Amino acid sequence: MADSLSDDYIIKKAVNGIEAQKVIASVNIDIIVSDVMMPEMDGFELCEYIKSSAEYNHIIFILLTARNDLDSKIKGLKLGSDAYIEKPFSPSYLKTSIASLINNRQRELEIFKKKPFLPMMDSNIGKGDNEFIGKVVEVINENIADPNFNVEQLAEALLMSRSNFHRRIKTITDKPPLDLIRLIRMQKAAQLIHEGKFRINEICYLVGITTPSYFIRLFQQHYGMTPKEYEMQRNN
């Protein structure tokens, strides 16, 4: 199985869940493909560990098993597995399943980035990612008017080290944390423009941008139009 996937992915192997935990702690892992039946820590236990962890629950988790009874499938889904594949299966089926899960996550991310002011917690990303990003967005919004609010303060508020926070955000959003802060500022700006209660030069400061020209440039980069053009489109 590892050989069949090695052309498309960088592979790290572990003989059981305990060894997998050590690998996950030392290497940035995006996808786990795990057998259910393993010594010391089985696939169900590993899945539960991953999906209940604030640091790792963004990882796509696929369970492989010869147990095709309904109770086992339900258990895997309840623990948060993203897919449950029965043996025997073809390498091409596994590859297609992995590619589909990655593409779905990317598609959901693109929806989030393009919607004018869609909170990420309302999108269809995985439950663990959803809850984590919901907390991130909440903290950013609580500090959105502060132009000095930075990545270190955000990571501290979430009780995470800067390096682990950066890795987690980059994995979920494909953006560094600073870009995510800017994105949330721009989404908030779009929301305020849509509500029509403030002038654009006021909104600039309400979202923590102290230079109007920089605000216009950021907004245009994200939405493909200036704040004024967005306002005019809203009024038409």
N, C-alpha and C positions, 0 to 999 in steps of 0.2 A: 504494500500500500504506500509506504514511504517512497519507494522508487518510482511508483506511478505518478506521484505528485511532485517529485523533485524538479521536474522541468519547469514547473510554473510557480513553485513556492520554495522558500527556504524552510527546511524541515528540521525540527528538533524532536528527538524520540525519548520516551520514558516508558519503563516497564510497568508502572502502576501509578496510582493517584498521588502517593506520597512523593515519589520521584518527580512527578509532573509539577507539584507545588514548588519544588526547588528550581525547576527550569523556569517556571512562570515568574518567580521572584527575581531571576537574574537576567532574563531576556524579554524583550517586548514581543508578546505573542498576540496575534490577531484572531487566530482560529484554533480551536481544539477539536480534534477528531479522536474520540475515545471509545474503546470497547467498554461494554457494561461489566463483563466478567474479568476482574483483575484481582490479584492477591493484595492483601494489606489495606488497600483503599480501592473500591470498585468505581465504575463509571458514574453511578448514581451519586455516590458520596462526593466524588470530584466535581460533578456538575453542581451539586448543592453548595459546595465550598466556593466555586467560582461565582455563581449567580447570587449568592448572599453577600459577596464582598463588594464594598463600595469601590475598591481599587481595580477589581478584575471583572466585574459583571458586564462590562461592555464586550468582552470576548465572545465571538460566535462559537457556540458549543454544539457539536454534532455527536450523537450517541449511535454506536454500532452494536448490534446484538443479534444473536440467533434466537432470542426469546421474542416470539411474535404474538404473545398473548396481549389482550387489550389492557389488562391491569398494568403491565410493564410500560406500555406506550403512554398511558395516562400518567403514571408516576414520572416518567421522563419529562413530559410536558409541564407537569405541576412544578417540577424542580427548575424549570426555565430553559430546558434544552431548545435550541433553535431548529433542530431536525432530529428525526429518529429513523435510522436506516436499518432495515432487516438484512441479515445475511441469508443466502449469498447475494452479493451485488457486484455489478461490473465496475471496473475503475472509471469508465466514462460516466456512469451514473453518479458516482461520488464526486467527480470533477464538476459535473453539471450542477449538482446540488450546492457545492461550495460556491461556484460562480454565481448562481442564482441568489444565494444569501448575501453575497458581497454586493451584487448589483442592486438588490432591493434596498440595502442600507444606503448606498450611494444615491439612489433615486429619492429616498426620503430626505436625505441631507440636502439635495438640490432644491426640493420643494421648500424646505425651511429657509434656505438662503435667498430664494427669489420672492417669497411672499412678503408683501410690504411690512406687516407687523404681526406675523404668526408666531406665537410663543412656541419654542421648541417642544415644550412639554405636551403640546397638543398634537404633535405630529406622530407618525407611526413607528418611530424608532423603538428598539427593544426596551423592555420594561426597566432594566437596570440603567441603561443610558438615559432613558426618559426621566427617571427620578433624579439622577445625578445632574443632568443638564438643567432640570427644573430648579434645583438648588443653586446652581451657578448663575442662572438668569435672575433668580430672586435676589441674590447678593449684589449682582451688578446693578440691578434696578434700584436697590436700596441706596446705592452710592453713585447713581448715574450723574448727578449734578456736580460731583466732585471731580475737577479736571485732573487731580493728582492721584486718583484711585488707580492702582496698578496691579500687575499680576501677583506680586508678592503678597499684597493685602488680600487679594481674592483667594489665593491658596491657603493663607493663614486662617481666613474666615471659614474655610471648608476643612480645617484641621489636616491639611496635607502638605507634604514637602513640595517645594517649587518644581523639582524634577519629576516627581510622580504626577503632580497635577498637569504639568506640561505634556507628559506622555499620554495621560488619559484624555485630555482635550484634543490633542492631535489625532489620536486614534478614532475618536468619535466624530469629530467635525472636519478632519483633514485641514485644520487651521491651527496656527499657534495661538495661545491664550490671548495675546494682545490683539490679534485680529478679531477674536471672538468678542472682546470688550467693545471694540469699534463697531462690530456688526450690531450688537445689542443697542449701542448708542444710536445708530442709524435707524434701526427698527423703531425705537422709541420716538425718534424725531419724525418718522413717517406717520406714526400713530398720532402725535400731537398736531401735525399739519392736517391730518384727516379730520381731527376733532374740531379744528378751526377756532380754538379759543385763544391762541397766541399768535403774535407776529413771528415771522421766520427768524428775524434777528434776536428775538427772545428765546425761541426754541433752541437756537445754537448754544446758549448758555445753560439752558435747562437740561441739556444732555451732556454737559461737561466739556464742551468745546469752546475755547476762549478766543479763537481766531476765526471770524466769519468766512474768510476765503478758504481756510482749511476745511471748515465744515461743508462748504459748497462742493469742494473737490471730493471729499469722502462720500458725500451723498450721491454725487454724480457717478462715481466709480461703482457704487452698489446698485443704483436704480436706473442708470443710463439717462438720467435727466437731472436738472438742477432742482433744488427745493421749490423755487418759484414755479417751475414748469409742472412739478408734481402738484402743487397747490392749485394751479389753473386747471389741470386735468381733473382734480377732485371736484372743482366747482362746475365743470361742464356736464 
